[in-house]
Amino acid sequence: MSNQVQAAVRELLPQLAERAKSVDEKGRIPDDSIRDLIGSGLFRMLQPRRFGGTETDPARFYEAVRAISGACASTGWVAGILGVHSWHLGLFPESAQREVYGRDPDTLVCSSYAPVGRITPVEGGYEVSGRWGFSSGCEFASWALLGGLVVGAEGKPVDFMTLLVPRQDYEIRQVWDSMGLRGTASDDVVIERAFVPEHRTVRNFDQAQLRTPGRKVNPGPLYRMPFGTVFTSAVTACVIGVVEGCYESYVNQMRDRIRLSLGGGRFVEDQFAQVSVARAASEIDAAALQTDRNIREMYDYAVKNETIPMELRLRARRDQVRGTERAIEAIDILFKTAGGNSLHRGHALERAWRDAHAGSLHVANDVERGLSMYGRGVFGLTVEDNLV
């Protein structure tokens, strides 16, 4: 089934690429693109089988996200984020999954995981209020996964949770006006005193310990993997994909270019240009190969139902943030050597440069924090973080 999905995605790439400039200019992905992606089966790749999903090897999912991102960064970003939520929902109690997928297995879920919500325990569940930013693709979703702090009797935070909230309980505030990833429409989600029943919550500590309630009904290997790897890899897959697509476009454009300065001549015969292309290609390959290796090793442990070593979880986080960093280094090399024409607003390289840099600012791509965690682990120190 994953091969069929990837083939369907490949057929969509020319159309998505043709729409990319309009997506950037209008700040919105067209409904047709989302319908096409739904039809391809992409959003079901990480979805539980019991609710119409295919529970695909996650490495195949990230490959598809990279391909889409190479055609249109905003579409790839939203595809990766909404697609990985199908996996996250599989960690929730069965009743929550049934509420979302029971009537329509193609239902989409957005998110904003920052713990900005105020969660107060009440009978049967929680009362939640807050305003969350950066909810990519929220206009296409019918539910939202939102982070918040549980407030105790003394008014102090006592827990960190993720809540599942239906569309009728939140408002979308259209605030997104960014330099890059403009079409993601990553707007704000606002809630004032909504009730969330207990079964629509997951404690982040339990999530990090790989003991979420959804594993009881979704025993497959996909749901034995850590959130800190599965979610963050979707973010990095998009950034790498944007740069992969930019690299291909760059090489195709530069093959026939004649310099008007620096002594003239064909661009491809300039050894400095040759070195730049080699450096960029190497960084892109390293980013993709390392992240794929870690996902596959981790998935192998899950398939065998063996404990995933913390050393591997930390290595995956290390290479995930470095994957983004390497992709940024590669596109900076390309941008630097492309010449003045690439500065024009709407130029494919200019747009990719903006999109890649915008994606690199996601909290999952905090390079120093990710590398510091790996270093702590190597030195035998305790590592406590929800993104491992």
C-alpha positions in Angstrom: 0.0 0.0 0.0 2.8 2.4 0.8 4.1 2.0 -2.8 0.7 2.9 -4.1 0.6 6.0 -2.0 4.0 7.1 -3.1 3.1 6.5 -6.7 -0.1 8.6 -6.3 2.0 11.3 -4.6 4.5 11.4 -7.5 1.6 11.9 -9.9 0.5 15.0 -8.0 3.9 16.7 -7.9 3.7 18.6 -11.2 0.4 20.1 -10.2 1.6 21.0 -6.8 4.7 22.6 -8.3 2.6 24.6 -10.7 0.5 25.9 -7.8 3.5 26.8 -5.6 3.9 30.4 -6.6 0.2 31.1 -6.2 0.3 29.4 -2.8 3.1 31.7 -1.7 1.4 34.8 -3.1 -2.1 34.1 -1.8 -0.9 32.7 1.6 -3.2 29.6 1.2 -3.1 26.1 -0.1 -6.0 25.5 -2.5 -8.7 23.1 -1.4 -7.9 21.0 -4.5 -4.4 20.3 -3.2 -5.7 19.0 0.1 -8.4 16.9 -1.6 -5.7 15.5 -3.9 -3.5 14.5 -0.9 -6.5 12.9 0.8 -7.2 10.9 -2.3 -3.6 9.8 -2.5 -3.8 8.1 0.9 -0.9 10.2 2.3 -2.8 11.2 5.5 -3.6 7.5 6.2 0.0 6.3 6.1 0.5 6.6 9.9 -3.2 6.1 10.8 -4.3 3.1 12.8 -5.6 0.2 10.6 -8.6 -0.2 12.8 -9.7 3.2 11.6 -8.9 2.9 7.9 -5.1 3.6 8.0 -2.2 1.6 6.6 0.3 1.9 9.5 3.1 2.3 7.0 6.8 2.2 7.8 7.4 5.8 8.8 10.5 6.2 6.6 8.2 5.9 3.6 5.9 8.6 5.0 8.9 11.0 5.4 10.0 10.2 1.8 6.6 11.3 0.5 6.7 14.5 2.6 10.1 15.4 1.2 8.9 14.8 -2.3 5.8 17.1 -1.8 7.9 19.7 -0.1 10.3 19.8 -3.1 7.3 20.7 -5.3 5.6 23.2 -2.9 7.1 23.9 0.5 3.8 25.0 2.2 1.9 22.0 0.9 4.7 19.7 2.1 4.8 21.3 5.5 1.0 21.0 6.0 1.1 17.4 4.6 3.8 16.4 7.1 2.2 18.1 10.1 -1.4 16.9 9.5 -0.2 13.5 8.4 1.8 12.9 11.6 -1.2 13.8 13.7 -2.9 10.6 12.4 -0.1 8.8 14.2 -0.4 10.9 17.4 -4.1 10.3 17.6 -3.3 6.6 17.7 -1.8 7.1 21.1 -5.0 8.4 22.6 -7.7 6.2 24.2 -9.8 4.2 21.7 -12.9 6.3 22.4 -11.1 9.5 21.3 -9.9 7.9 18.1 -13.5 6.7 17.4 -14.9 10.2 17.9 -12.5 11.5 15.2 -12.5 8.7 12.7 -15.8 6.9 13.4 -17.8 8.8 10.8 -15.0 9.8 8.4 -11.6 8.1 8.3 -10.3 11.1 6.2 -10.9 13.6 9.1 -7.9 15.8 9.6 -6.4 17.0 12.9 -4.2 20.2 13.4 -2.1 21.1 16.4 -0.3 23.6 18.5 1.6 21.7 21.2 3.1 24.7 23.1 1.9 24.4 26.8 0.1 27.8 26.7 -3.3 26.5 27.6 -4.6 26.7 31.2 -6.1 23.3 32.2 -8.2 23.0 35.3 -9.4 19.6 36.6 -13.3 19.4 36.8 -15.6 16.5 37.2 -15.2 14.0 34.3 -12.3 15.9 32.7 -10.8 19.3 32.4 -11.8 22.9 31.6 -9.3 24.6 29.2 -8.7 28.1 28.0 -5.9 29.7 26.0 -4.6 31.0 22.7 -2.2 28.9 20.7 -0.2 30.1 17.7 1.4 28.4 14.7 -1.4 25.9 14.0 -0.4 24.9 10.5 -3.3 23.8 8.2 -5.9 24.4 10.9 -8.5 25.6 8.3 -8.6 22.1 6.9 -8.9 20.3 10.2 -12.0 19.3 12.2 -10.1 18.7 15.5 -7.0 20.2 17.2 -4.3 18.7 19.5 -3.4 21.4 22.0 -0.8 21.6 24.7 -1.5 22.9 28.2 -0.4 23.0 31.8 -2.7 21.5 34.5 -3.2 24.0 37.3 -3.5 22.6 40.8 -5.4 23.9 43.8 -2.7 26.4 44.6 -2.7 27.8 41.1 0.6 26.2 40.2 1.3 23.9 37.2 1.3 20.2 38.2 1.2 18.4 34.9 1.7 18.9 31.1 -0.9 17.4 28.8 -2.1 17.3 25.2 -5.8 17.7 24.7 -8.0 16.7 21.7 -10.6 19.4 21.0 -13.4 19.5 18.3 -13.7 22.4 15.9 -16.9 23.7 17.5 -15.0 24.3 20.7 -12.4 26.6 19.3 -12.1 29.7 17.1 -9.4 30.3 14.4 -7.9 33.8 14.3 -6.3 34.6 11.0 -3.0 36.2 11.9 -0.4 34.4 9.7 1.7 36.7 7.5 5.2 35.3 7.4 8.3 35.7 5.2 8.3 31.9 4.4 5.9 29.0 4.4 3.3 31.6 3.7 0.7 29.1 2.4 0.6 27.1 5.6 -1.9 29.5 7.1 -0.5 28.7 10.6 -3.1 30.8 12.4 -4.0 31.1 16.1 -6.5 28.8 17.9 -8.5 30.3 20.7 -10.5 28.6 23.4 -12.4 30.1 26.3 -13.5 27.6 29.0 -14.2 24.5 26.9 -14.8 21.2 28.6 -12.5 18.3 27.5 -13.4 14.8 28.8 -10.7 12.7 30.3 -10.6 10.3 27.4 -9.5 13.1 25.1 -6.2 13.7 26.9 -2.7 12.2 27.1 -0.1 13.1 29.7 3.1 14.1 28.0 5.1 12.2 30.6 3.3 9.0 29.7 3.9 9.8 26.1 7.7 10.2 26.6 7.7 6.9 28.6 6.0 5.1 25.6 3.0 4.0 27.8 0.1 5.8 26.2 -3.4 4.3 26.4 -3.7 4.0 22.6 -1.1 1.2 22.5 -3.7 -1.2 24.1 -5.8 -1.0 20.9 -3.0 -0.2 18.4 -0.4 -2.9 19.2 1.5 -2.4 15.9 5.2 -1.3 15.9 4.4 2.2 14.7 2.8 3.1 18.0 5.8 1.8 20.0 7.9 4.7 18.7 8.6 7.9 20.6 6.8 11.2 19.8 10.1 13.0 20.1 11.3 11.2 16.9 8.1 10.7 14.9 6.8 14.3 15.1 10.1 16.1 14.8 11.2 14.1 11.8 8.1 15.3 9.9 9.3 18.9 10.5 12.8 18.1 9.3 11.5 16.1 6.3 9.8 19.1 4.9 12.9 21.4 5.2 15.2 18.7 3.6 12.6 18.2 0.9 12.4 21.9 0.1 16.2 22.0 -0.3 16.3 18.8 -2.4 13.7 20.4 -4.8 15.7 23.6 -4.9 18.9 21.8 -5.7 17.4 20.1 -8.7 15.9 23.3 -9.9 19.3 25.1 -9.4 21.3 22.5 -11.3 18.8 22.5 -14.2 18.8 26.3 -14.4 22.6 26.7 -14.2 23.6 24.2 -16.8 23.0 26.7 -19.6 23.9 29.9 -17.8 26.5 32.2 -19.3 28.1 34.6 -16.8 27.9 38.3 -17.6 30.6 39.1 -15.1 33.8 37.6 -13.6 35.3 37.2 -17.0 32.1 35.6 -18.6 32.1 32.0 -19.7 29.8 29.1 -18.9 28.8 28.8 -15.2 29.2 25.0 -15.2 32.9 25.4 -16.1 33.7 27.5 -13.0 35.5 25.2 -10.5 34.2 27.3 -7.6 30.6 26.6 -8.8 31.4 22.9 -9.2 32.7 22.8 -5.6 29.6 24.7 -4.3 27.3 22.2 -6.0 29.3 19.3 -4.5 29.1 20.8 -1.0 25.4 21.4 -1.2 24.7 17.9 -2.6 26.8 16.3 0.2 24.9 18.2 2.9 21.5 17.2 1.5 22.5 13.6 1.2 23.9 13.5 4.7 20.7 15.1 6.1 18.4 12.6 4.4 20.6 9.5 4.9 21.1 10.0 8.6 17.5 10.7 9.4 16.3 7.7 7.4 18.9 5.4 9.0 17.7 6.4 12.5 14.0 6.0 11.7 14.6 2.5 10.1 16.7 1.3 13.1 14.1 2.5 15.5 11.3 0.9 13.6 13.2 -2.4 13.5 13.3 -2.3 17.3 9.6 -1.6 17.4 8.8 -4.4 14.9 10.7 -6.9 17.2 8.9 -5.4 20.2 12.2 -4.6 21.8 13.0 -1.5 23.9 14.4 1.3 21.8 17.7 2.3 23.4 17.9 5.8 24.8 21.2 6.1 22.9 19.3 5.7 19.6 16.5 8.1 20.6 19.2 10.8 21.4 21.0 10.0 18.2 17.8 10.4 16.2 17.2 13.8 17.8 20.8 14.8 17.2 20.6 13.9 13.5 17.2 15.4 13.1 18.3 18.9 14.2 21.5 18.5 12.2 19.5 17.4 9.2 17.7 20.7 9.2 21.0 22.6 9.9 22.6 20.8 7.0 19.7 21.6 4.7 20.0 25.3 5.6 23.8 25.2 4.9 23.1 23.7 1.5 20.5 26.2 0.4 22.7 29.0 1.6 25.5 27.8 -0.6 23.1 27.6 -3.6 21.6 31.0 -2.9 25.1 32.6 -2.5 26.3 31.3 -5.9 23.0 31.8 -7.9 23.6 35.4 -8.8 21.4 38.5 -8.7 18.5 37.1 -10.6 17.6 34.9 -7.7 16.8 38.0 -5.6 13.6 38.7 -7.5 10.5 38.2 -5.5 8.8 34.9 -6.5 12.0 33.4 -8.0 12.0 29.6 -7.2 15.3 29.8 -5.4 14.3 32.9 -3.4 11.0 31.3 -2.4 12.8 28.0 -1.4 15.3 30.0 0.6 12.6 31.8 2.6 10.6 28.6 3.1 13.6 26.5 4.3 14.7 29.2 6.7 11.1 29.6 8.0 10.8 25.9 8.7 14.2 25.8 10.5 12.7 28.1 13.2 10.3 25.5 14.4 11.0 24.6 18.1 11.7 21.0 16.9 14.7 22.4 15.1 16.4 24.0 18.1 19.9 22.7 17.1 21.7 23.7 20.3 19.1 22.1 22.6 19.1 18.9 20.5 22.8 18.6 20.5 23.1 19.4 24.2 20.7 16.5 25.0 22.9 14.2 23.0 26.0 15.4 24.8 24.4 14.9 28.2 23.5 11.4 27.3 27.1 10.6 26.1 28.4 11.9 29.4 26.0 9.8 31.4 23.8 12.7 32.6 20.0 12.4 32.9 18.1 13.7 29.9 14.5 14.8 30.5 12.7 16.3 27.6 9.4 15.6 25.8 11.1 15.8 22.4 13.3 12.7 22.8 
